């Protein structure tokens, strides 16, 4: 391996891949280092017992039709020179925000949500429209730093009904807040636009479609990707980063470095400790595949965000999982129905053309013929207690995963109602420890630090952040984070 690079990027999640592609396109000699055997971070995929699992991806937010100008999704396509059609996106049917006595529905057409608000909260519609105008006038992509502004307080200046405020906040909390029971106003604006104004879609064959596109684009541009290559430390000369030491003991040097592993985690690689307590907001997720169809169960919604009381408790928990709120996703409820009533999004021998260092979870065309067709997938997400999982013995950990998986499914059945499926084909569960393992985020805090570094600067001359702690969110946001940091710090001028 070469010992000196123009740029070393630490972490091959979505932001690292976005940065790597942009730099390689500009002719930079780029090395992308990933400690795991596959790319994507928690937005990855694997095969277990002949069943394909997507990890992390409930939805690709920021959906807009092709040729829509000035939107994040079409911006990243232009910046990376990837055709929009290559993502093979299929839209959500509709999604739901469910509280005990009221539900709001939304899809990829904002007037549909507006009409739902008008019907359920007729006295709030004027305030809701004023809120929408305020969000549109908020500069959410600027890279300047700003003090925390409470989104909850801002909503109270437009809306007088506390229940509507809680309902609007719930999906945004689960899709991007590192703050307990609140989020920064600028982050609120980003997520509001991404979820309510633009919408949800999913690649036809899941997140591996995106991973394949990004890896192929990166390598075509001349970038070098090294998997199973962990960084032990970042080497410093005063305030300047000069390279990295790998877990193998090998030393590599670079003119500039980008890190996508998080603020605290990057400082730890530099041998420095950050004051204050890290975030403790973490999640658990279950995935169950059934021999059934959404139609047979009477489940029509794509994603359901639910809360069992009128006030959202989005906060660290001491429980293994907190069933008071959560997210339920039916991936098969993307796309159009076929003539036999099934959905066109079912997996059926997809063609994937790349392999990553003999990774057993990659899908080559030879592998795909052995993958069972997924007829109905139930995915659930809840707040979870990192310490509660960390303190379990290995045997108790396995037992509690099984117990919590069952409890989460029962909770989902109660929310979704209809006729629950009976025959389980496969199941799996991820805990805060899984998140910590695959993202390096301390405490399994998937949204990282409460403080975001919009310009990527964390006190070094040539080492910058991209990804979660830079401040852009979701798959589209993470890709744009990597692109913007590469443009701003490595290609500017």
ABEGO torsion letter per residue (X at the ends): XBABBABBBBEABAAAAAAAAAAAAAGBBBBBBBABABBGEABBBBBBGGBBBBBGBABBBGBBBBGBBGBAAAAAAAAAGBBAAAAGBBBBABBBBBBAABBBBBBABAAAAAAAAAAABAAAAAAAAAAAAAAAABBAABABBBBBBBAAAAAAAABABAAAAAAAAAAAAAAGBABBGBBBAAAAAAAAAAAAABEBBBBAAEAAAAAAAAAAAAAAAGBBBBBGBBBABBBBBEABBAEBBBAAGBBBBBABBBBAAEAAAAAAAAGBBBBEBBBABBBBBBBBBBBBBAAAAGBABABBBBBABABBBBBBBABABBAABEBBBBAAABEBBBAAGBBAABBBGBBBABBBGGBAABBBAAAAAABBBBABBBBBBBBBBAAAAAABBAAAAAAAAAAAAAAAAAAAAAAAEEBBBABBABBBBBBAAAAAAAAGBBGGBAAEBABBBAAGBAGBAABBBBEAAAGBBEAAAAAAAAAAAAAAAAABX
